[in-house]
Amino acid sequence: MSLIKENVQTLLEVAKESIKTGFEKNKPLKVVPSDYAEELQENRATFVTLEIHNQLRGCIGTLTAYQPLVSDVADHAYAAAFSDPRFPRLQRNELSLLELHISILSLPEPMSFDSEEQLIQQLRPGIDGLILTEGVYKGTFLPAVWESLKEPKEFLQHLKQKAGLSLNYWSNTIEVERYTAELIS
């Protein structure tokens, strides 16, 4: 599903306003979903990524759709700016430097494979986002991560590391799901 142009612009404006509201009120922009276009009222899972000079400055989202798209974007834009544990809170003077990216996720689909090699062969660089689960260990990479990790084996190794496993870890109980994302910026 690809959003119509006006709704793409609306989501970008909502994300920016939510960050500005964070500076003023220390909470995200309160949106009323019924005030927005119907496709923005659908429950969708999103990630909002913030960059400054092409360097990650915050990224927060969810893999499960649980609220209207417009609300999800407002909440995650605020959280990416002020609550990403990897970064200090965004400062007002960084606002004008911010590059904002919104990833709208499809529903994850389980992948079937009998070996790590078989899994790697199924990966679609530039298309797939992955969720890797091994017991209590879990990690995800958005499709945009392919820009910096172009080789499927390397992509998978770094995802395992992000999940808390070693680069060369493998077991027959690893579960992997794939999803796609519509990226707007």
C-alpha positions as CSV (number, residue, x, y, z in Angstrom):
1,M,0.0,0.0,0.0
2,S,1.5,3.3,-1.1
3,L,0.2,6.5,0.6
4,I,-1.2,9.3,-1.5
5,K,1.1,12.3,-1.8
6,E,-1.0,14.6,0.5
7,N,-0.9,12.0,3.2
8,V,2.8,11.5,3.0
9,Q,3.2,15.3,3.5
10,T,0.8,15.2,6.4
11,L,2.7,12.5,8.2
12,L,6.0,14.4,7.8
13,E,4.3,17.5,9.2
14,V,2.8,15.5,12.1
15,A,6.3,14.1,12.9
16,K,7.9,17.5,12.9
17,E,5.2,19.0,15.0
18,S,5.4,16.2,17.5
19,I,9.1,16.9,18.0
20,K,8.4,20.7,18.4
21,T,5.7,19.9,20.9
22,G,8.2,17.8,22.8
23,F,10.4,20.9,23.3
24,E,7.4,23.0,24.5
25,K,5.3,20.5,26.5
26,N,7.7,17.5,27.1
27,K,5.2,15.1,25.4
28,P,4.2,14.1,21.9
29,L,1.7,16.0,19.8
30,K,-1.8,14.8,20.7
31,V,-3.6,13.9,17.4
32,V,-7.2,13.1,16.9
33,P,-7.1,10.4,14.2
34,S,-10.6,11.2,13.0
35,D,-9.4,14.6,12.0
36,Y,-7.1,13.0,9.3
37,A,-7.7,11.1,6.0
38,E,-9.0,7.6,6.3
39,E,-5.8,5.9,5.3
40,L,-4.0,7.7,8.2
41,Q,-6.6,6.3,10.6
42,E,-5.7,2.6,9.8
43,N,-3.7,0.8,12.4
44,R,-0.1,0.5,11.0
45,A,3.3,-0.2,12.5
46,T,6.0,2.4,12.0
47,F,9.5,3.4,12.8
48,V,10.7,7.1,12.8
49,T,14.4,7.6,12.1
50,L,16.2,10.8,12.7
51,E,19.5,11.7,11.2
52,I,21.8,14.6,11.3
53,H,24.5,14.9,8.5
54,N,23.6,11.3,7.5
55,Q,24.4,10.0,11.0
56,L,21.7,8.2,13.1
57,R,20.4,10.5,15.8
58,G,17.4,8.4,16.9
59,C,15.1,5.6,15.8
60,I,12.1,4.3,17.6
61,G,9.2,2.2,16.4
62,T,7.2,-0.9,16.7
63,L,6.8,-4.1,14.7
64,T,3.1,-4.5,15.6
65,A,0.3,-2.3,14.5
66,Y,-1.6,-1.2,17.5
67,Q,-2.8,2.3,16.9
68,P,-3.8,4.6,14.0
69,L,-0.9,5.4,11.6
70,V,-1.0,9.2,12.3
71,S,-0.8,8.5,16.1
72,D,2.0,6.0,15.7
73,V,4.1,8.5,13.7
74,A,3.5,11.3,16.3
75,D,4.4,9.0,19.2
76,H,7.5,7.6,17.5
77,A,8.8,10.9,16.2
78,Y,8.7,12.3,19.8
79,A,10.3,9.1,21.2
80,A,13.1,9.1,18.6
81,A,13.9,12.7,19.5
82,F,13.7,12.4,23.3
83,S,13.7,8.7,24.4
84,D,16.1,6.7,22.3
85,P,18.4,5.3,25.0
86,R,21.4,5.3,22.6
87,F,21.4,9.1,22.3
88,P,21.0,12.2,24.5
89,R,17.8,14.1,24.1
90,L,17.6,16.1,20.9
91,Q,18.6,19.8,21.5
92,R,16.6,22.7,20.0
93,N,19.6,23.8,17.9
94,E,19.6,20.4,16.2
95,L,16.1,20.8,14.9
96,S,17.0,22.6,11.8
97,L,19.6,20.0,10.9
98,L,17.2,17.0,11.3
99,E,16.5,14.6,8.5
100,L,13.3,12.7,9.2
101,H,12.4,9.3,7.7
102,I,9.2,7.3,8.4
103,S,9.1,3.6,7.6
104,I,5.6,2.1,7.4
105,L,5.8,-1.6,7.8
106,S,3.9,-4.4,6.2
107,L,2.8,-7.4,8.3
108,P,5.8,-9.7,9.1
109,E,5.8,-13.1,7.4
110,P,7.6,-16.1,8.9
111,M,10.5,-17.5,6.7
112,S,11.2,-21.2,6.2
113,F,14.8,-22.5,6.0
114,D,16.8,-25.5,7.1
115,S,20.2,-23.7,7.4
116,E,21.8,-20.3,7.6
117,E,22.9,-20.6,4.0
118,Q,19.4,-21.3,2.9
119,L,18.1,-18.3,4.9
120,I,20.8,-16.0,3.3
121,Q,19.9,-17.2,-0.2
122,Q,16.3,-16.1,0.4
123,L,17.1,-12.6,1.6
124,R,16.2,-9.7,-0.8
125,P,18.7,-6.9,-0.3
126,G,17.1,-3.5,-0.2
127,I,13.6,-5.0,0.2
128,D,13.5,-7.1,3.3
129,G,13.4,-5.9,6.9
130,L,14.1,-8.8,9.2
131,I,13.0,-9.8,12.7
132,L,15.3,-12.4,14.3
133,T,14.2,-14.3,17.4
134,E,16.2,-16.9,19.4
135,G,14.6,-17.5,22.8
136,V,14.8,-14.2,24.7
137,Y,17.1,-12.6,22.1
138,K,15.4,-10.5,19.5
139,G,16.4,-7.9,17.0
140,T,15.2,-6.2,13.8
141,F,16.8,-4.3,10.9
142,L,14.6,-2.1,8.7
143,P,15.1,-2.5,4.9
144,A,17.0,0.9,4.9
145,V,19.9,-0.9,6.8
146,W,20.8,-2.6,3.5
147,E,22.3,0.8,2.4
148,S,25.2,0.3,4.9
149,L,25.2,-3.6,5.0
150,K,24.9,-4.6,1.4
151,E,25.8,-8.3,1.6
152,P,23.1,-10.7,2.9
153,K,25.6,-12.6,5.1
154,E,26.9,-9.4,6.6
155,F,23.3,-8.1,7.1
156,L,22.4,-11.3,9.0
157,Q,25.6,-11.4,11.1
158,H,25.0,-7.8,12.3
159,L,21.4,-8.5,13.0
160,K,22.4,-11.5,15.2
161,Q,24.8,-9.2,17.0
162,K,22.1,-6.5,17.5
163,A,19.9,-9.2,19.0
164,G,22.6,-10.1,21.5
165,L,24.1,-13.1,19.8
166,S,27.5,-13.6,18.3
167,L,28.2,-13.0,14.6
168,N,28.6,-16.7,13.9
169,Y,25.8,-18.0,16.2
170,W,23.5,-20.5,14.6
171,S,20.9,-22.9,15.9
172,N,17.9,-24.8,14.4
173,T,15.6,-22.8,16.7
174,I,16.3,-19.4,15.2
175,E,13.1,-17.8,13.9
176,V,13.2,-15.1,11.2
177,E,10.3,-13.1,9.8
178,R,10.5,-10.6,6.9
179,Y,8.6,-7.5,6.2
180,T,8.8,-4.6,3.7
181,A,8.5,-0.9,4.5
182,E,7.3,2.1,2.6
183,L,9.9,4.8,3.3
184,I,8.9,8.4,3.3
185,S,11.2,11.4,4.0
